[in-house]
Amino acid sequence: MSTDPGREHFLAHFNDPEAVARYAEGPRRYAPGYDALHRMTGVLLAETVPTDAHILVLGAGGGQELKALAQAHPGWRFTGVDPAAGMLRGAEAVLGDLMARVDLVEGYIDQAPEGPFDGAVCLLTLHFLEAEERLRTVREIHRRLHPGAPFVAAHACLPAPGAQRDLWLSRYAAFAVASGAPAEEAEKNRAAVDASAEMMPPEQDAAILCDGGFADAELFYAALTWRGWVGHA
């Protein structure tokens, strides 16, 4: 992935020590069922991966899903990839002794090992990528998997601009406030999400997964503005 000013701003935020320290509270305020999403991800992977599986986790900074999966499945190993060095340092702190089963790589999908992996996970990450780059990333994940290996993806989606999009955004902010986020912060994040050119309707997201090689991708998680799919290589 090439470097551009928008990506530099994005990385600066996720390399900020204060942002890294506060990271864990953000998803729990904005993504309904955040911890349950991690448990569901483990259940879906465990349907088909071996007990000694090697799992690729893209967007692993912060370490939250790595910790949940490693604790629930003590035989699994993980390679976590994230472009923000600060978030990877945060993941190391969160994982502690679990780091014995985790390799962390700074970069994007192109810096991920070739595998092949027994499964892959990408949570709360793909919504940062424009459609073309999102499709390329999904294809690169697919290329790194054993045939039949599961891929779990979950991220934010939005309808096209209009009344329905406004309603979805209002619910996004209202849930955050109900979960303890300051109203001013929730409104600021609402505006940022609304302005994001990367947000797309769920049906377009599903089509990208299919075009990227996961023809059987099916919805397993739907919560306000969030959707999650599982498919197999």
C-alpha angles and dihedrals in degrees: 000000000000124000119252135165093258092053091046089055090048092051092046089058094049092045092053107110093219092050090049092050091052096040099102094059094053102066092043090056097045107030113061112226094011095160092041088053089061091050092048090050090055092048092051094048093046091058091077113005122095121253089254094046124162108219128196113216114192115197091023098156113129091032097233099129091037090056094047094048095043093050093048095044111037094180096058126098124205142206110199121196127193134152095220114083090195092057091049090054087051089051091053090053093047094047099047109164090005087074086084087080098038134081115194122206125191110222145050130293091291090063093051116107116262093245126160091227128195092227143347138218132196114176127178091348116088092068087073091065129080117239098264094047091042091056092047091050093050090050091050090051090050091050090056096054134090112248108277094016116146125246121196119196129174129170146132122298132185135190119242115281112293143082094311092053090050090052092050091049092049090053090048091056095040092053091051091052091047087052094054105272116139111255092236091053092047092051091048091052091045090057092047092052091047091052093049112113090198096067113103138174117275093247091058090049091052091049091053091054090050093047089047091062104274098108093164095053109149133185115252103158131044122166120158105293094358130090134179131196137187123205139160132235 
